[in-house]
Amino acid sequence: MEQRPKPPFPRALMPALRAFTRLHRFVYLTTGGRIGRHMTGSVTSLLLHTTGRRSGKHHTVTLAYTDDGGDYLVVASNFGQERPPAWLLNLQDAPHAQVSIGRRRVPVTAQLIFPGQDDYERLLAVASRATHGLFERYRASTARPIPVVRLSPDGR
């Protein structure tokens, strides 16, 4: 029998984590990014605005990010859970989105980079360093491939 990776958070803690992310998004939106841009210490966050692949509704999620040559890197870790985050599925269907960084809103195009693709390991290392190794722990906790998403500003 195959051993499943151990999740980084107990299952019972997931509702609290999701509530924290909703609160974080609310504070970020309400203050125009003056509060909420820095999650903890040096970890910075952005708001990703996507369109629902089935509903067509607009969705906003707060994500840790790092810069990489003018692009923004986010990781579709979903807290190391087996299910991918909904925003990733939305970007797979419609890669054009927007990000808010502070008060600035930027149209972007998403490129999904999966394990085994060129530059994946470097990009994951860059993103993981920015979050003090968090994404590496998430990757070790799931059998699901965790993609790095490069958000490139449009018109660059």
QUIZIDA-V521697 format. One record per pair of residues at least 6 apart in sequence whose C-alpha atoms are under 7 Angstrom apart, sorted by the first residue. I is the first residue (numbers start at 1). GAP is how many residues later the second one is. Records with the same first field share a line. If there is no record, write none. Layout:
BEGIN
I=GAP ; GAP
END
This chain:
BEGIN
5=135 ; 136 ; 137 ; 138
6=135
7=73 ; 74 ; 134 ; 135
8=72 ; 130 ; 133
21=41
24=12
25=36 ; 37
27=8 ; 9
28=7 ; 8 ; 9
32=70 ; 71
33=68 ; 69 ; 70
34=68
37=7 ; 8 ; 9 ; 65
38=6 ; 7
39=6
43=21 ; 87 ; 88
44=20 ; 21
45=17 ; 18 ; 19 ; 20
46=16 ; 17 ; 18 ; 19 ; 53 ; 54 ; 55
47=13 ; 14 ; 15 ; 16 ; 52 ; 53 ; 54
48=12 ; 13 ; 14 ; 50 ; 51 ; 52
49=9 ; 10 ; 11 ; 12 ; 48 ; 49 ; 50
50=8 ; 9 ; 10 ; 37 ; 40 ; 41 ; 47 ; 48
51=6 ; 7 ; 8 ; 39
52=6 ; 7 ; 38
53=37 ; 40
63=11
64=10
65=7 ; 8 ; 9 ; 62
66=6 ; 7 ; 61 ; 64
67=6
71=79 ; 80 ; 81 ; 82
72=78 ; 79 ; 80
73=54 ; 75 ; 76 ; 77 ; 78
74=74 ; 75 ; 76
75=72 ; 73 ; 74
76=8 ; 9 ; 12 ; 70 ; 71 ; 72
77=58 ; 61 ; 69
78=6 ; 7
79=59
80=58 ; 59 ; 61 ; 62
81=61
82=60 ; 61 ; 62
91=19
95=14 ; 15
96=12 ; 13 ; 14
97=10 ; 11 ; 12
98=7 ; 8 ; 9 ; 10
99=6 ; 7 ; 8 ; 9
100=6
106=47
107=46 ; 47
108=43 ; 44 ; 45 ; 46
109=42 ; 43 ; 44 ; 45
110=39 ; 40 ; 41 ; 42
111=38 ; 39 ; 40
112=35 ; 36 ; 37 ; 38
113=7 ; 34 ; 35 ; 36
114=6 ; 31 ; 32 ; 33 ; 34
115=30 ; 32
123=25
124=24
128=6 ; 7 ; 8
139=7
END
